């Protein structure tokens, strides 16, 4: 996709993250790395689906470091940062690479109660993000990000019966304006400034699957809607404040090794079903995570 994979980097990966209904235990720290790859040839120019021989296949690689610390069993702090590299297989445009944005989330579990034959849980999350490097946002679709500072709020509900669960969440993200390296630009009208007003974003996610001590497998459906913006003009490059909508389906798998307590292997994949001003991307990824226990040890007599 043009920027969907960058806006939601790590959204399909999980290991006690801001996406799932799993909490890290008190004084435990889960840390690990993820590799993710996405690519597309076809994209939506507004609602018109097309390809572009001057771009060929556009690909994005992400190398992310993520961590989650349990303040207590109901309050977690999560942090993550990706290194992004983009590439076009045709034409003269060169890909970019560099550190993208650091994100910080607070995850709180205020409600967990028995309901019917299962357990209902309600989570509240708040997150912020900011650029880690002085990358350019005005070189889409090969920019590594949008350089907008963000503030997000999320409500997540989960219901589990035995080892089977269903989770739904909704997220609203406020995005700050950005500045670009030109003194004027055109959207639906001429702007004689280098400041770009960025529309906010709404994101909805549903997932269901199997969850046990050693194995989690889930299917998911995600919908991203940009609350404003404009369409890519015919045969023009995309712009940072474009409307970027996407509906995608995917899966996640997490396996915790019995032979090495605390070590988990992660795998995921996704496909864009429909969109507006985004590419129809295929994406997959994998990672390794390990839990460190910082619980103070009791002194022996």
C-alpha positions, 0 to 999 in steps of 0.5 A: 500500500502507499502508506498504509503499512507505514501508518500501521506498522506492526499492527498485524504483529503481536506479542502482548502489544497494543492490539491484543487482549493480553497483558504482561505480568507485573515486573515482566518485560517482553522485548523482541524484533520484527521483520515485515515486508509489503509490496504492491503493483496495483493501487487506487488513484481515488477509487480508480484501480490502476498500475504504474509502469514508472514505479513497477513493484513498490516494496517496503521493508521494516525492522522493528524493535518493540518492548512491553513492561508490566507496571502491574498485571493491569497496567502495561507500558509499550514502546516500539520503533521501526527502521524502514526501507522503500524501493521501486522496481522500475523508473528513476525514483530512488527508495528511501531508508531510515528510522521512522517514528517512535511510539509509546502506548499505555495499556490498562485493563479496568474490567475483567469479569465472568460473563455467560460461559466465558470471560469479558475484558475491556481495555483502554489505551492511549498512545503517542508517536513522533519522528525519530529522524529528519526524513522527508514526507513529501516523496510518496509513495517512497517516503518512509513515513508522514512526519506527523506527531500523533495522539491516539485513543483506543477502546478494546473489548475481548470475549473468551470462551475456553480457548476461543476468543473474539476481539474488537477495537476502535482507535481515533488518531489525532495528527499534527500538521507537517512542514515540507521542503517547498513554499507552495503546493496544490491540493484542491486549491493552491496553498502558499505555505510549507505547512500541510494540514493533516487529517485525523484517522479512524481505525477499526479492527476485529479478530477471532481465533484460538488462544492457549498458553503456548499457541495463539492463532487468529484471523483479523479484519482491519478498516482504516479511514482518513477523516478528510483529505483529497484524492490523488489527481490523475497521473500525479504523485500521492501527497501526505494529506491525501485521503487514504482508506483501506480494508485489509484481512490478515492472520497472526500466529504466536508460538511459545516454546515449551523448551525455552520458557519466555521465548516466542516466535511470531508470524503474520500476513495480510492483504488489502481487499479494497482502498482509496489512494493506497496500494493493493499490498501483500504483506508478511512478517516474523519475529522473535520475543523473549520475556525477562522477569525483573521481579525482586528475588527474596533473600534466602535465610 
